[in-house]
Amino acid sequence: MEFERRDAPFVTPSGSVPDMMREVLYALIPAGLAYVWYFGPGFILNLLIAAAFCAAGEAAMQSLRGRSVEAALSDYSAMVTAALLAFALPALTPWWVTATAALFAIVVAKHLYGGLGFNIFNPAMAGYVVVLIAFPLHMNLWTAPRMGDIDYHYLTFYETARYTLTGALPDYLAFDAISRATPLDAIQSGLRNLRTFDELRSYPLLGDFGGRGWEWIGNFTAIGGAWLVLRKIVRWQIPFGVLAGLLIPAGVMYFFDSATHASPGFHLFSGGTILCAFFIATDPVSAATSNRGRLIYGLGIGFLIYAIRRWGSYADGVAFAVLLMNMAVPAIDYLTKPPIVGHPRKRRETR
Amino acid sequence: MTDIILILVGTVLVNNFVLVRFLGLCPFMGVSRNVEAALGMSLATAFVLTLSSAAGYLLHQYVLVPLDLGYLRTIAFILVIAASVQLTELMVRRLSPLLDQVLGIFIPLIATNCAVLGVALLNVQQASGFVESVIFGFGAAAGFALVLTVFGAVRERLDAADVPLPFRGTAIALITAGMMSLAFMGFSGMARP
């Protein structure tokens, strides 16, 4: 039997950290474009500010420790942190909130632990949680996504930049005129006020599954995520685990009581679910390292997202869920240690 | 049944004694250097906590309240706790000399673990019944055990990390405990009746 022979070059992903981080950044481009389209140019400003402060924090810590600044900056890991932060923050965020998150992420969550490869917690999510708890007012100012049929004031680039840098809105606008509840907020508080899910679905911010705009951002994020899985940059276990851990409880609850629970489609296409599954939870440093461990880690994140959205007081639980499972990773790795090759699998002896 | 689940979720996650109420930090920092010691300490503390919250309830309800001796509450609870710690120490020494060696000084230190006294006093404050008191103590112990074991595994990893010199050891452990506390704020709002 003849086998078809193919000639080089074969396209294989390289194993180096800078290449991997670069591919992650490329994979985020479709989602970033969708985000800018729906939520305006604030995303670009946040990204630039976060990138500048992440780079500055990285450079400062490296030089304080007497290590090569170029080596740390050229691995792009600080840029991935900045990009994830920009996705997590609302499009209208004062610059000092972004700067606090970026500096906490890089300096405390990453470099105090020894830098890339040693951090226990996902830096971007640690930075985000800090500003979420410290500045709740600013972190809850979400604007409405661009939806053709609703008369609504969109901030121009100049107005967005002015707000980001000085915190001042144009004179004729108040916060109430531009801020909207996020779909997760609307559904969470609506269901707690004893309204049914079907009733809430008619709310103009909600689309086919999740929130309008949000679900399209989700689709574009999934394209980038699928590419990362195909390129084997992320293993399938973590995204699968996150989505299964979220959708199975959501589906079961919705199946038994569809009036008082949000549908699994809503959970999938709202907030940061898809971004978390493919880009946040899959951070190779802070995730579990064995395949079985990755599955447990993913399932844990998914279930915690569901639990926080359903019973907690925060509308989206992605950042908390990721941090909670990050701290469980050493214990998960400890329990899912793969057997040594050539040795029969036997019970682990106590040391 | 729902009550019991709410008490458990409330004490293990939402109002975790270590990460949210900041009680019992001394053993949390002292005995978390490796997982085995952390596990042993968790079991010993769990035993003491459940026992002392039951004994504390009985003492308060049937001795202090009828005799109108409420002002002796703190001293009486300390006595009960010291007695149950002594009992635990005898048991551990008899049943597992190895664990006794690993835990060493830390078993008598359970007596000064503020989480144990905290549980007894909170039980009186919340005026819970006997079953609730015991469940509350058990939940507090389970939450303590959960974070202590997880933290023990994290610290084993921190020992191998390239932490900057001024932050080695206890400093980075305290920062990590702070981050865990941040993460636990995600549970806020759960377990509302």
Interface residues (C-beta under 8 A of the other chain):
Chain A: R65 V108 A109 H111 L112 Y113 G114 G115 F118 I120 F121 A126 V129 V130 I133 L304 A307 I308 W311 G312 S313 Y314 G317 A319 F320 A321 L323 L324 N326 M327 A328 P330 A331 D333 Y334 T350 R351
Chain B: V35 E36 T149 V150 F151 A153 V154 E156 R157 L158 A161 D162 V163 P164 F167 I172 I175 T176 M179 M180 L182 A183 F184 M185 G186 F187 S188 G189 M190 A191 R192
